[in-house]
Amino acid sequence: MASLLASSTPLVSVTPDQDRTIPTSKGHREGLFLIPKNLLQIAIKDKNYKQLKAFNRINALTTCKSAEHGWLGASYSCMEILTVFTLILKIPNIILAKGHAAAGQYAILFADGKLTDNDLKNYKNGLNGLEAHADLMMDTGSLGQCLSSVAGMAVANRNETYVVILGDGEMQEGQIYEALMTIKKYKIKNLIAIVDLNEFQSDNRCNEIMPIHNLEMVVKGFGFNVIYVDGHSEEEILKAYSTIVADFDKDALYIIFAKTTKAGGSEFLKTSQHPVTKMECLPWHTKVPKWELYIEIINEQINKSGSSEASELFKTHCSNYLMGKLENLKNTHRPTYSSDQIGTGKAFGYYLTECINNPKTSYHKRLAIVDADLATSCGINGAVKHKMYFELGVAEQDAISFAAGLALSNQIPVVNTYSNFLKRGYENMFISIIENANIIFAGHYSGLCYHTDGKSHQSIDDLSVFSALHPRLLVIDPPCPSLAKKMLEGVIESGKPAYFRLRRTPVPSLFDYIDDAVKVRDGTWQQVFSPILLRPDSSNITTLKNIHRKDPQYQLWSKIAFVTIGTVATELAVNCCCNNAAFKGSQILVLTTLNDDDNDLSSDIWLNFFTQKALKYIIVIEDDVGALYKEVCSNYASLQGLSYLGKTMPTLKFLSKNITDSGPSQRTLKSCLNQFNFTVDSVTSMFKSFLQRVENISREK
């Protein structure tokens, strides 16, 4: 029992209040309401569970509202579990394997005195704020991995107690069961695993995504006893804990199954029918209430708490900051777009859905869609009723190998998930390629434009990772929605394996500009997949025209040229040309594809690009760790010293603007780009510093 005693080591150090740069309106921030710590401390002291659960739900709601993003449903379903183990039992080592419930854990830590008002109001606010997922003792954004990591921690610290809260959807990940074998083998009894059985994952019910028909039997098969509790009953949770403590010196190992309701504890956060799939869904997985509903939920929770002090505080707050002022509480940090303004990821998903639902070619009739619990995010929920749509749940390795079987059976499978999650199946992808099971891998939410959800979800190295996997794997980063569709069609017809790097965030003005540049192209493979030449001639991206459209053979007169890939890097290069005199007249070569070595047109474009008479400097911009820079240098090296059609390769100098590390969750794309120094000023400074170094070297000589 001694090893189950709480440690005195604090989980989170107190962050002092300070002024912080917050990308939101003043009114929005002032409208946020928190239950103060003094009321929370009284409720903890009195073990007033009714007040604690209500107060913590209010503060979790406000945490999400501060960023206008977060996972309220996941936070509410495990609120009583977090309350018991953190505030009542005082166990410090609480790990949310279901890291989406971060706002709930932050609210609890606020009640425990380990976080401040400013912390909660700066959720997802970069270096100044709390991370999207509850990355307190380890990264918790990638499902299925925490249980293994905590088992290692528990073995190394046998006198510490560790509590892991898993999601029921997470139980689809095979690594969970590998961890259970390890825990059983090494009798890691100072680890308490709790499964939050709220019956939903993402938006939909677990049993509709990927059912586990008897999870209790599965877990018992690995040698564990199961204790069922009402996950919203503090008394039942405490009783289960007492049972585990009482049996600590015996051979028994336990897992607690906590039956909960996703977004539980509020009558306002109910399920509804999905507008596309018509399936029952819980929209409050990621949806944050608008101000009117925000006020209603807080009033509801205060009524449940029975606290007259909280009621008076909120009435005063409403009078000062909310009533009659809701129109001033604008969301300035969560941009909205019209329905026709979509990123390359949704354009890809919508077109894929159209192709499988209404096939126009024999290739379309062979399509199969394999999804890993992200149909809405990937834009493919319009295909969920199709017989060749396969939902494999949170099991990326299985999804990839399953798709390989489809490919070996003359189907054309397209695997959809977030880019970072595909890396979990890296070896599976490699095996599929060498066995000629040609799969199209759709890596959604990639690059810097996916800025909201932190390190585990940021895919800033996928160009490097997947271009190195196998030389036959095409790696494609469409710079606009129209090309995403054309390139998908091209790959479908080619029969080649391909990885698509797909973006969440639309850049409408840039998309229009690139569309204008590629209108002159026909539909051949070489035309669709070859680099795109741009030369901005305006100080405003919305009025750009492409000079080469009128004169494709124009001569570059600037000493500087850019090479980019993807929307973020290309927009930065265009802004450099438009907003800095040093780069005026510079040409931009936009790559769309890596590993496309058989494209002769690409080779011709590279040769013409490198041999422009005035060219001296090439600035390579990419939101990756360096794949494009290697590609540019490789092409230059392969052509250097050769003579082709009378052209001689000049001596050029190359500069690289890339990503060197992951970054924190950000509320806005602008703050994300600033964090990574993806700005015109940063490029300008880099170029000036480079010129200074060149000049200094010349002087020394």
Rosetta blueprint (number, residue, H / E / L):
1 M L
2 A H
3 S H
4 L H
5 L L
6 A L
7 S L
8 S L
9 T L
10 P L
11 L L
12 V L
13 S L
14 V L
15 T L
16 P L
17 D L
18 Q L
19 D L
20 R L
21 T L
22 I L
23 P L
24 T L
25 S L
26 K H
27 G H
28 H H
29 R H
30 E H
31 G L
32 L L
33 F L
34 L L
35 I L
36 P L
37 K H
38 N H
39 L H
40 L H
41 Q H
42 I H
43 A H
44 I H
45 K H
46 D L
47 K L
48 N L
49 Y H
50 K H
51 Q H
52 L H
53 K H
54 A H
55 F H
56 N H
57 R H
58 I H
59 N H
60 A H
61 L H
62 T H
63 T H
64 C H
65 K H
66 S H
67 A H
68 E L
69 H L
70 G L
71 W L
72 L H
73 G H
74 A H
75 S H
76 Y H
77 S H
78 C L
79 M H
80 E H
81 I H
82 L H
83 T H
84 V H
85 F H
86 T H
87 L H
88 I H
89 L L
90 K L
91 I L
92 P L
93 N L
94 I E
95 I E
96 L E
97 A L
98 K L
99 G H
100 H H
101 A H
102 A H
103 A H
104 G H
105 Q H
106 Y H
107 A H
108 I H
109 L H
110 F H
111 A H
112 D L
113 G L
114 K L
115 L L
116 T L
117 D H
118 N H
119 D H
120 L H
121 K H
122 N L
123 Y E
124 K L
125 N L
126 G H
127 L H
128 N H
129 G L
130 L E
131 E L
132 A L
133 H L
134 A L
135 D L
136 L L
137 M L
138 M L
139 D L
140 T L
141 G L
142 S L
143 L L
144 G L
145 Q L
146 C H
147 L H
148 S H
149 S H
150 V H
151 A H
152 G H
153 M H
154 A H
155 V H
156 A H
157 N L
158 R L
159 N L
160 E L
161 T L
162 Y E
163 V E
164 V E
165 I E
166 L E
167 G E
168 D L
169 G H
170 E H
171 M H
172 Q H
173 E L
174 G L
175 Q H
176 I H
177 Y H
178 E H
179 A H
180 L H
181 M H
182 T H
183 I H
184 K H
185 K H
186 Y L
187 K L
188 I L
189 K L
190 N L
191 L E
192 I E
193 A E
194 I E
195 V E
196 D E
197 L E
198 N L
199 E L
200 F E
201 Q E
202 S L
203 D L
204 N E
205 R E
206 C H
207 N H
208 E H
209 I H
210 M L
211 P L
212 I L
213 H L
214 N L
215 L H
216 E H
217 M H
218 V H
219 V H
220 K H
221 G H
222 F L
223 G L
224 F L
225 N E
226 V E
227 I E
228 Y E
229 V E
230 D E
231 G L
232 H L
233 S L
234 E H
235 E H
236 E H
237 I H
238 L H
239 K H
240 A H
241 Y H
242 S H
243 T H
244 I H
245 V H
246 A H
247 D L
248 F L
249 D L
250 K L
251 D L
252 A L
253 L L
254 Y E
255 I E
256 I E
257 F E
258 A E
259 K E
260 T L
261 T L
262 K L
263 A L
264 G L
265 G L
266 S L
267 E L
268 F L
269 L L
270 K L
271 T L
272 S E
273 Q E
274 H L
275 P L
276 V L
277 T L
278 K L
279 M L
280 E E
281 C E
282 L L
283 P H
284 W H
285 H H
286 T L
287 K L
288 V L
289 P L
290 K L
291 W H
292 E H
293 L H
294 Y H
295 I H
296 E H
297 I H
298 I H
299 N H
300 E H
301 Q H
302 I H
303 N H
304 K H
305 S H
306 G L
307 S L
308 S H
309 E H
310 A H
311 S H
312 E H
313 L H
314 F H
315 K H
316 T H
317 H H
318 C H
319 S H
320 N H
321 Y H
322 L H
323 M L
324 G L
325 K L
326 L H
327 E H
328 N H
329 L L
330 K L
331 N L
332 T L
333 H L
334 R L
335 P L
336 T L
337 Y L
338 S L
339 S L
340 D L
341 Q L
342 I L
343 G L
344 T H
345 G H
346 K H
347 A H
348 F H
349 G H
350 Y H
351 Y H
352 L H
353 T H
354 E H
355 C H
356 I H
357 N H
358 N L
359 P L
360 K L
361 T L
362 S L
363 Y L
364 H H
365 K H
366 R H
367 L E
368 A E
369 I E
370 V E
371 D E
372 A L
373 D L
374 L L
375 A H
376 T H
377 S H
378 C H
379 G L
380 I L
381 N H
382 G H
383 A H
384 V L
385 K L
386 H L
387 K L
388 M L
389 Y E
390 F E
391 E E
392 L L
393 G L
394 V L
395 A L
396 E H
397 Q H
398 D H
399 A H
400 I H
401 S H
402 F H
403 A H
404 A H
405 G H
406 L H
407 A H
408 L L
409 S L
410 N L
411 Q L
412 I E
413 P E
414 V E
415 V E
416 N E
417 T E
418 Y E
419 S H
420 N H
421 F H
422 L H
423 K H
424 R H
425 G H
426 Y H
427 E H
428 N H
429 M H
430 F H
431 I H
432 S H
433 I H
434 I H
435 E L
436 N L
437 A L
438 N L
439 I L
440 I E
441 F E
442 A E
443 G E
444 H E
445 Y L
446 S L
447 G L
448 L L
449 C L
450 Y L
451 H L
452 T L
453 D L
454 G L
455 K L
456 S L
457 H L
458 Q L
459 S L
460 I L
461 D L
462 D H
463 L H
464 S H
465 V H
466 F H
467 S H
468 A L
469 L L
470 H L
471 P L
472 R L
473 L L
474 L E
475 V E
476 I E
477 D L
478 P L
479 P L
480 C L
481 P H
482 S H
483 L H
484 A H
485 K H
486 K H
487 M H
488 L H
489 E H
490 G H
491 V H
492 I H
493 E H
494 S H
495 G L
496 K L
497 P L
498 A E
499 Y E
500 F E
501 R E
502 L L
503 R L
504 R L
505 T L
506 P L
507 V L
508 P H
509 S H
510 L H
511 F H
512 D H
513 Y H
514 I H
515 D H
516 D H
517 A H
518 V H
519 K L
520 V L
521 R L
522 D L
523 G L
524 T L
525 W H
526 Q H
527 Q H
528 V H
529 F H
530 S L
531 P L
532 I E
533 L E
534 L E
535 R L
536 P L
537 D L
538 S L
539 S L
540 N L
541 I H
542 T H
543 T H
544 L L
545 K L
546 N L
547 I H
548 H H
549 R H
550 K H
551 D L
552 P L
553 Q L
554 Y L
555 Q L
556 L L
557 W L
558 S L
559 K L
560 I E
561 A E
562 F E
563 V E
564 T E
565 I E
566 G H
567 T H
568 V H
569 A H
570 T H
571 E H
572 L H
573 A H
574 V H
575 N H
576 C H
577 C H
578 C H
579 N H
580 N L
581 A H
582 A H
583 F H
584 K L
585 G L
586 S L
587 Q E
588 I E
589 L E
590 V E
591 L E
592 T L
593 T E
594 L E
595 N L
596 D L
597 D L
598 D L
599 N L
600 D H
601 L H
602 S H
603 S H
604 D H
605 I H
606 W H
607 L H
608 N H
609 F H
610 F H
611 T L
612 Q L
613 K L
614 A L
615 L L
616 K L
617 Y E
618 I E
619 I E
620 V E
621 I E
622 E L
623 D L
624 D L
625 V L
626 G L
627 A H
628 L H
629 Y H
630 K H
631 E H
632 V H
633 C H
634 S H
635 N H
636 Y H
637 A H
638 S H
639 L H
640 Q L
641 G L
642 L L
643 S E
644 Y E
645 L L
646 G L
647 K E
648 T E
649 M L
650 P L
651 T L
652 L L
653 K E
654 F E
655 L E
656 S E
657 K E
658 N L
659 I L
660 T L
661 D L
662 S L
663 G L
664 P L
665 S L
666 Q L
667 R L
668 T L
669 L H
670 K H
671 S H
672 C H
673 L H
674 N H
675 Q H
676 F L
677 N L
678 F L
679 T L
680 V H
681 D H
682 S H
683 V H
684 T H
685 S H
686 M H
687 F H
688 K H
689 S H
690 F H
691 L H
692 Q H
693 R H
694 V H
695 E H
696 N H
697 I H
698 S H
699 R H
700 E H
701 K L
